[in-house]
Amino acid sequence: MKNHKQQGLSLTGFLMVLAVVGFALFIGMKLFPMYQEYWALKKALKSVAADDTVGNDAISIRNSLAKHFDVGYISDIQAKDIKVERSGEGTMIIADYEIRRPLIYNLDIVGKFNASEVKRSGGE
């Protein structure tokens, strides 16, 4: 009879893999809400830029964004923090912000986000 050597993952190896996967999931749980909010912000900017009922002035744009932020649960950036600038193409709506979340003890995760849309006059 031939001896077959057992192969597989030992308990120690399994625990190490479990620790690495657990840490990756922990990091993902910290990062996902930041990106989810960023995607909601981009959607709100696109919606306001395409809305013909919103004027091209900063006050109208910020008021409309504030409503979108309330509905989309966007809390890391306020409508007053949005830059509204005139450009040759129309009105630029710019969101440039940073989010800092605690990770472990004195370590933080920092996310820098930048989104912009052009609101053309006449809804072009």
Residue pairs with C-beta under 8 A, 6 or more apart in sequence:
9 17
27 103
27 109
30 101
30 103
30 109
31 109
31 111
34 76
34 99
34 101
34 109
34 111
34 113
35 111
37 73
37 74
37 75
37 76
37 99
38 111
38 113
38 115
40 72
40 73
40 74
41 69
41 72
41 74
41 77
41 95
41 113
41 115
42 115
43 72
44 65
44 68
44 69
44 72
44 74
45 65
45 93
45 95
45 115
45 116
45 117
46 117
47 68
48 54
48 61
48 64
48 65
48 68
48 93
48 117
48 119
49 93
49 117
49 118
49 119
49 120
50 123
51 64
52 122
52 123
54 60
54 61
54 64
54 119
55 61
56 90
56 91
56 119
56 121
57 84
58 84
61 82
61 84
61 91
61 93
61 119
62 79
62 80
62 82
62 84
63 79
65 79
65 82
65 93
66 78
66 79
68 74
69 75
69 77
69 78
69 79
76 97
76 99
77 95
77 97
81 95
81 97
82 93
82 94
82 95
83 92
83 93
83 94
83 95
83 96
84 91
84 92
84 93
84 94
85 91
85 92
85 94
86 92
87 118
89 118
89 120
90 118
90 119
90 120
90 121
90 124
91 118
91 119
91 120
91 121
92 116
92 117
92 118
92 119
93 116
93 117
93 118
93 119
94 114
94 115
94 116
95 113
95 114
95 115
95 116
96 113
96 114
97 112
97 113
97 114
98 110
98 111
98 112
98 113
99 110
99 111
99 113
100 108
100 109
100 110
100 111
101 108
101 109
101 111
102 108
102 109
103 109
